[in-house]
Amino acid sequence: MTGICGYIRLDGKPATGDELSPMLEGIKHRGTGKSLECVSGLAALGAQLHREETTDWECSDLGSLSDSRSGITVLLDGEIYK
């Protein structure tokens, strides 16, 4: 299973990949593929992919579902069916 990690800054400072890297290193054993980092504003998300991919991944490639009313976004390793 792919490993997913991340954090949200509550102090108003922007998130950085430097703070995410140790988290990704800690879940390196969760996958045999490459790592993916997505840093935007106050949030940073990372994934250690379970399988080797032949395509270049982007932040939008991680499975997610957002609700515009609540502002909640769910990130998962799987598929979402509506």
ROLUM-325255 format. One record per residue: residue number from 0; residue in three letters; x negated, y, z negated of N, C-alpha, C, O in turn. Coordinates in Angstrom, 1 decimal. Layout:
BEGIN
+-----+-----+--------+--------+--------+--------+--------+--------+--------+--------+--------+--------+--------+--------+
!   k !   r !   n.px !   n.py !   n.pz !  ca.px !  ca.py !  ca.pz !   c.px !   c.py !   c.pz !   o.px !   o.py !   o.pz !
+-----+-----+--------+--------+--------+--------+--------+--------+--------+--------+--------+--------+--------+--------+
! NUM ! ala !      X !      Y !      Z !      X !      Y !      Z !      X !      Y !      Z !      X !      Y !      Z !
...
+-----+-----+--------+--------+--------+--------+--------+--------+--------+--------+--------+--------+--------+--------+
//
This chain:
BEGIN
+-----+-----+--------+--------+--------+--------+--------+--------+--------+--------+--------+--------+--------+--------+
!   k !   r !   n.px !   n.py !   n.pz !  ca.px !  ca.py !  ca.pz !   c.px !   c.py !   c.pz !   o.px !   o.py !   o.pz !
+-----+-----+--------+--------+--------+--------+--------+--------+--------+--------+--------+--------+--------+--------+
!   0 ! met !   -0.8 !   -1.2 !    0.0 !    0.0 !    0.0 !    0.0 !   -0.9 !    1.2 !    0.0 !   -1.9 !    1.3 !   -0.7 !
!   1 ! thr !   -0.5 !    2.2 !    0.8 !   -1.2 !    3.5 !    0.8 !   -1.2 !    4.2 !   -0.6 !   -0.2 !    4.1 !   -1.3 !
!   2 ! gly !   -2.3 !    4.8 !   -1.0 !   -2.3 !    5.5 !   -2.2 !   -2.0 !    7.0 !   -1.9 !   -2.5 !    7.6 !   -1.0 !
!   3 ! ile !   -1.2 !    7.6 !   -2.7 !   -0.8 !    9.0 !   -2.6 !   -1.1 !    9.7 !   -3.9 !   -0.9 !    9.2 !   -5.0 !
!   4 ! cys !   -1.7 !   10.9 !   -3.7 !   -2.0 !   11.7 !   -4.9 !   -1.8 !   13.2 !   -4.6 !   -1.6 !   13.6 !   -3.4 !
!   5 ! gly !   -1.8 !   14.0 !   -5.6 !   -1.6 !   15.5 !   -5.3 !   -1.4 !   16.2 !   -6.6 !   -1.3 !   15.7 !   -7.7 !
!   6 ! tyr !   -1.2 !   17.5 !   -6.4 !   -1.0 !   18.4 !   -7.6 !   -0.4 !   19.7 !   -7.1 !   -0.4 !   20.1 !   -5.9 !
!   7 ! ile !    0.2 !   20.4 !   -8.1 !    0.8 !   21.8 !   -7.8 !    0.2 !   22.7 !   -8.8 !    0.2 !   22.4 !  -10.0 !
!   8 ! arg !   -0.3 !   23.8 !   -8.4 !   -0.9 !   24.8 !   -9.3 !    0.2 !   25.6 !   -9.9 !    1.1 !   26.2 !   -9.2 !
!   9 ! leu !    0.3 !   25.7 !  -11.2 !    1.3 !   26.5 !  -11.9 !    0.8 !   27.9 !  -12.4 !    1.5 !   28.7 !  -12.9 !
!  10 ! asp !   -0.5 !   28.1 !  -12.1 !   -1.1 !   29.4 !  -12.5 !   -1.1 !   30.5 !  -11.4 !   -1.6 !   31.6 !  -11.5 !
!  11 ! gly !   -0.4 !   30.1 !  -10.2 !   -0.3 !   31.1 !   -9.1 !   -1.5 !   31.1 !   -8.2 !   -1.5 !   31.7 !   -7.1 !
!  12 ! lys !   -2.6 !   30.4 !   -8.5 !   -3.8 !   30.3 !   -7.7 !   -3.5 !   29.3 !   -6.6 !   -2.8 !   28.4 !   -6.8 !
!  13 ! pro !   -4.1 !   29.5 !   -5.4 !   -3.9 !   28.5 !   -4.3 !   -4.6 !   27.2 !   -4.6 !   -5.7 !   27.1 !   -5.2 !
!  14 ! ala !   -4.0 !   26.1 !   -4.1 !   -4.6 !   24.8 !   -4.3 !   -5.8 !   24.7 !   -3.3 !   -5.8 !   25.4 !   -2.3 !
!  15 ! thr !   -6.7 !   23.8 !   -3.7 !   -7.9 !   23.6 !   -2.8 !   -8.2 !   22.1 !   -2.6 !   -7.8 !   21.3 !   -3.4 !
!  16 ! gly !   -8.8 !   21.9 !   -1.5 !   -9.3 !   20.5 !   -1.2 !  -10.3 !   20.0 !   -2.2 !  -10.5 !   18.8 !   -2.5 !
!  17 ! asp !  -11.1 !   21.0 !   -2.8 !  -12.1 !   20.6 !   -3.7 !  -11.5 !   19.9 !   -5.0 !  -12.2 !   19.0 !   -5.5 !
!  18 ! glu !  -10.3 !   20.3 !   -5.4 !   -9.7 !   19.7 !   -6.5 !   -9.0 !   18.4 !   -6.2 !   -8.8 !   17.5 !   -7.0 !
!  19 ! leu !   -8.7 !   18.2 !   -4.9 !   -8.0 !   17.0 !   -4.4 !   -9.0 !   15.9 !   -4.1 !   -8.7 !   14.7 !   -4.3 !
!  20 ! ser !  -10.2 !   16.2 !   -3.7 !  -11.2 !   15.2 !   -3.4 !  -11.5 !   14.2 !   -4.5 !  -11.5 !   13.0 !   -4.1 !
!  21 ! pro !  -11.6 !   14.5 !   -5.7 !  -11.8 !   13.5 !   -6.8 !  -10.6 !   12.6 !   -6.9 !  -10.8 !   11.4 !   -7.2 !
!  22 ! met !   -9.4 !   13.1 !   -6.7 !   -8.2 !   12.2 !   -6.8 !   -8.3 !   11.2 !   -5.6 !   -8.0 !   10.0 !   -5.9 !
!  23 ! leu !   -8.6 !   11.7 !   -4.4 !   -8.7 !   10.7 !   -3.3 !   -9.8 !    9.7 !   -3.5 !   -9.6 !    8.5 !   -3.2 !
!  24 ! glu !  -10.9 !   10.1 !   -4.1 !  -12.0 !    9.2 !   -4.4 !  -11.5 !    8.1 !   -5.4 !  -11.9 !    6.9 !   -5.3 !
!  25 ! gly !  -10.6 !    8.5 !   -6.3 !  -10.1 !    7.6 !   -7.3 !   -9.1 !    6.5 !   -6.8 !   -8.9 !    5.5 !   -7.4 !
!  26 ! ile !   -8.5 !    6.8 !   -5.6 !   -7.6 !    5.9 !   -5.0 !   -8.2 !    5.2 !   -3.7 !   -7.4 !    4.6 !   -3.0 !
!  27 ! lys !   -9.4 !    5.4 !   -3.5 !  -10.1 !    4.9 !   -2.3 !   -9.9 !    3.4 !   -2.1 !   -9.7 !    2.9 !   -1.0 !
!  28 ! his !   -9.8 !    2.7 !   -3.2 !   -9.6 !    1.2 !   -3.2 !   -8.2 !    0.8 !   -2.7 !   -7.9 !   -0.3 !   -2.4 !
!  29 ! arg !   -7.3 !    1.8 !   -2.6 !   -5.9 !    1.5 !   -2.2 !   -5.7 !    1.3 !   -0.7 !   -4.7 !    0.9 !   -0.2 !
!  30 ! gly !   -6.8 !    1.7 !    0.1 !   -6.6 !    1.6 !    1.5 !   -7.9 !    1.3 !    2.2 !   -9.0 !    1.5 !    1.7 !
!  31 ! thr !   -7.8 !    0.7 !    3.4 !   -9.0 !    0.4 !    4.2 !   -9.1 !    1.5 !    5.4 !  -10.1 !    1.5 !    6.1 !
!  32 ! gly !   -8.2 !    2.3 !    5.5 !   -8.2 !    3.3 !    6.6 !   -8.8 !    4.6 !    6.1 !   -9.5 !    4.6 !    5.1 !
!  33 ! lys !   -8.4 !    5.7 !    6.8 !   -9.0 !    7.0 !    6.4 !   -8.2 !    7.7 !    5.4 !   -7.0 !    7.4 !    5.2 !
!  34 ! ser !   -8.7 !    8.8 !    4.9 !   -8.0 !    9.7 !    4.0 !   -7.4 !   10.8 !    4.7 !   -7.8 !   11.2 !    5.8 !
!  35 ! leu !   -6.3 !   11.3 !    4.2 !   -5.6 !   12.5 !    4.8 !   -5.4 !   13.5 !    3.7 !   -4.9 !   13.2 !    2.6 !
!  36 ! glu !   -5.7 !   14.8 !    3.9 !   -5.5 !   15.8 !    2.9 !   -4.6 !   16.9 !    3.5 !   -4.8 !   17.3 !    4.7 !
!  37 ! cys !   -3.7 !   17.4 !    2.8 !   -2.8 !   18.4 !    3.1 !   -2.7 !   19.5 !    2.0 !   -2.2 !   19.2 !    0.9 !
!  38 ! val !   -3.3 !   20.6 !    2.3 !   -3.3 !   21.7 !    1.3 !   -2.6 !   22.9 !    1.8 !   -2.9 !   23.4 !    2.9 !
!  39 ! ser !   -1.6 !   23.4 !    1.1 !   -0.8 !   24.5 !    1.5 !   -0.3 !   25.3 !    0.3 !    0.5 !   24.7 !   -0.5 !
!  40 ! gly !   -0.6 !   26.5 !    0.2 !   -0.1 !   27.4 !   -0.9 !   -0.5 !   26.8 !   -2.2 !   -1.7 !   26.7 !   -2.5 !
!  41 ! leu !    0.4 !   26.6 !   -3.1 !    0.2 !   26.1 !   -4.4 !    0.0 !   24.6 !   -4.5 !   -0.3 !   24.0 !   -5.6 !
!  42 ! ala !    0.3 !   23.9 !   -3.5 !    0.3 !   22.4 !   -3.5 !   -0.7 !   21.7 !   -2.7 !   -1.1 !   22.3 !   -1.6 !
!  43 ! ala !   -1.2 !   20.6 !   -3.1 !   -2.1 !   19.8 !   -2.4 !   -1.7 !   18.3 !   -2.5 !   -1.4 !   17.8 !   -3.6 !
!  44 ! leu !   -1.7 !   17.6 !   -1.3 !   -1.3 !   16.2 !   -1.3 !   -2.4 !   15.5 !   -0.5 !   -3.0 !   16.0 !    0.4 !
!  45 ! gly !   -2.6 !   14.2 !   -0.9 !   -3.6 !   13.4 !   -0.2 !   -3.1 !   12.0 !   -0.1 !   -2.2 !   11.6 !   -0.9 !
!  46 ! ala !   -3.6 !   11.3 !    0.8 !   -3.2 !    9.9 !    1.0 !   -4.4 !    9.1 !    1.5 !   -5.2 !    9.5 !    2.3 !
!  47 ! gln !   -4.6 !    7.9 !    0.9 !   -5.6 !    7.0 !    1.3 !   -4.8 !    5.9 !    2.1 !   -4.1 !    5.1 !    1.6 !
!  48 ! leu !   -5.0 !    6.0 !    3.4 !   -4.1 !    5.1 !    4.3 !   -4.5 !    3.7 !    4.2 !   -5.7 !    3.3 !    4.2 !
!  49 ! his !   -3.5 !    2.8 !    4.2 !   -3.7 !    1.4 !    4.0 !   -4.4 !    0.7 !    5.2 !   -5.2 !   -0.2 !    5.0 !
!  50 ! arg !   -4.0 !    1.1 !    6.4 !   -4.6 !    0.5 !    7.6 !   -5.3 !    1.5 !    8.4 !   -5.1 !    2.7 !    8.3 !
!  51 ! glu !   -6.2 !    1.0 !    9.2 !   -7.0 !    1.9 !   10.1 !   -6.1 !    2.4 !   11.2 !   -5.4 !    1.6 !   11.9 !
!  52 ! glu !   -6.0 !    3.7 !   11.4 !   -5.2 !    4.2 !   12.4 !   -6.0 !    4.7 !   13.6 !   -7.2 !    5.1 !   13.5 !
!  53 ! thr !   -5.5 !    4.6 !   14.8 !   -6.2 !    4.9 !   16.0 !   -5.8 !    6.4 !   16.4 !   -6.5 !    6.9 !   17.3 !
!  54 ! thr !   -4.8 !    7.0 !   15.8 !   -4.4 !    8.3 !   16.1 !   -4.9 !    9.3 !   15.1 !   -5.2 !    8.9 !   13.9 !
!  55 ! asp !   -5.0 !   10.6 !   15.4 !   -5.3 !   11.6 !   14.4 !   -4.1 !   12.0 !   13.7 !   -3.1 !   12.3 !   14.3 !
!  56 ! trp !   -4.2 !   11.9 !   12.4 !   -3.0 !   12.2 !   11.5 !   -3.0 !   13.6 !   11.2 !   -4.0 !   14.3 !   11.2 !
!  57 ! glu !   -1.8 !   14.1 !   11.0 !   -1.5 !   15.5 !   10.6 !   -0.7 !   15.4 !    9.3 !   -0.2 !   14.4 !    8.9 !
!  58 ! cys !   -0.6 !   16.6 !    8.6 !    0.1 !   16.6 !    7.3 !    1.6 !   16.2 !    7.6 !    2.2 !   15.5 !    6.7 !
!  59 ! ser !    2.1 !   16.5 !    8.7 !    3.5 !   16.2 !    9.0 !    3.7 !   14.7 !    9.2 !    4.9 !   14.3 !    9.3 !
!  60 ! asp !    2.7 !   13.9 !    9.4 !    2.8 !   12.5 !    9.6 !    3.1 !   11.7 !    8.4 !    3.6 !   10.6 !    8.4 !
!  61 ! leu !    2.9 !   12.3 !    7.2 !    3.3 !   11.6 !    6.0 !    4.8 !   11.6 !    5.9 !    5.4 !   12.6 !    6.2 !
!  62 ! gly !    5.4 !   10.5 !    5.4 !    6.8 !   10.4 !    5.3 !    7.3 !   11.3 !    4.2 !    6.9 !   11.2 !    3.1 !
!  63 ! ser !    8.2 !   12.3 !    4.6 !    8.7 !   13.2 !    3.6 !   10.2 !   13.5 !    4.0 !   10.6 !   13.4 !    5.1 !
!  64 ! leu !   10.9 !   14.0 !    3.0 !   12.2 !   14.4 !    3.1 !   12.4 !   15.6 !    2.2 !   12.1 !   15.6 !    1.0 !
!  65 ! ser !   12.9 !   16.8 !    2.8 !   13.1 !   18.0 !    2.0 !   14.5 !   18.4 !    1.9 !   15.3 !   18.2 !    2.9 !
!  66 ! asp !   14.9 !   19.0 !    0.8 !   16.3 !   19.5 !    0.6 !   16.1 !   21.0 !    0.5 !   15.5 !   21.5 !   -0.5 !
!  67 ! ser !   16.7 !   21.8 !    1.4 !   16.5 !   23.2 !    1.5 !   17.2 !   23.9 !    0.3 !   16.8 !   25.0 !   -0.1 !
!  68 ! arg !   18.3 !   23.3 !   -0.2 !   19.0 !   24.0 !   -1.3 !   18.2 !   23.9 !   -2.6 !   18.1 !   24.9 !   -3.3 !
!  69 ! ser !   17.7 !   22.8 !   -2.9 !   17.0 !   22.6 !   -4.2 !   15.5 !   22.9 !   -4.1 !   14.8 !   23.2 !   -5.1 !
!  70 ! gly !   14.9 !   22.9 !   -2.8 !   13.5 !   23.1 !   -2.6 !   12.7 !   21.9 !   -3.0 !   11.5 !   21.9 !   -3.0 !
!  71 ! ile !   13.3 !   20.7 !   -3.2 !   12.6 !   19.5 !   -3.5 !   12.2 !   18.8 !   -2.3 !   13.0 !   18.6 !   -1.3 !
!  72 ! thr !   11.0 !   18.3 !   -2.3 !   10.4 !   17.4 !   -1.2 !   10.0 !   16.1 !   -1.8 !    9.3 !   16.1 !   -2.8 !
!  73 ! val !   10.3 !   15.0 !   -1.2 !    9.9 !   13.7 !   -1.6 !    8.9 !   13.2 !   -0.6 !    9.1 !   13.3 !    0.6 !
!  74 ! leu !    7.8 !   12.7 !   -1.1 !    6.7 !   12.2 !   -0.3 !    6.6 !   10.7 !   -0.6 !    6.6 !   10.3 !   -1.7 !
!  75 ! leu !    6.5 !    9.9 !    0.5 !    6.5 !    8.4 !    0.2 !    5.7 !    7.7 !    1.3 !    5.4 !    8.2 !    2.4 !
!  76 ! asp !    5.4 !    6.5 !    0.9 !    4.7 !    5.6 !    1.9 !    5.8 !    4.6 !    2.3 !    6.1 !    3.6 !    1.7 !
!  77 ! gly !    6.5 !    4.9 !    3.4 !    7.6 !    4.1 !    3.8 !    8.3 !    4.8 !    4.9 !    7.8 !    5.7 !    5.6 !
!  78 ! glu !    9.6 !    4.4 !    5.2 !   10.4 !    5.0 !    6.2 !   11.7 !    5.5 !    5.5 !   12.2 !    4.9 !    4.6 !
!  79 ! ile !   12.2 !    6.6 !    6.0 !   13.5 !    7.2 !    5.5 !   14.5 !    7.1 !    6.6 !   14.3 !    7.5 !    7.8 !
!  80 ! tyr !   15.6 !    6.5 !    6.3 !   16.8 !    6.4 !    7.2 !   17.9 !    7.3 !    6.7 !   18.3 !    7.2 !    5.6 !
!  81 ! lys !   18.4 !    8.1 !    7.6 !   19.5 !    9.0 !    7.2 !   20.8 !    8.4 !    7.7 !   21.9 !    9.0 !    7.5 !
+-----+-----+--------+--------+--------+--------+--------+--------+--------+--------+--------+--------+--------+--------+
//
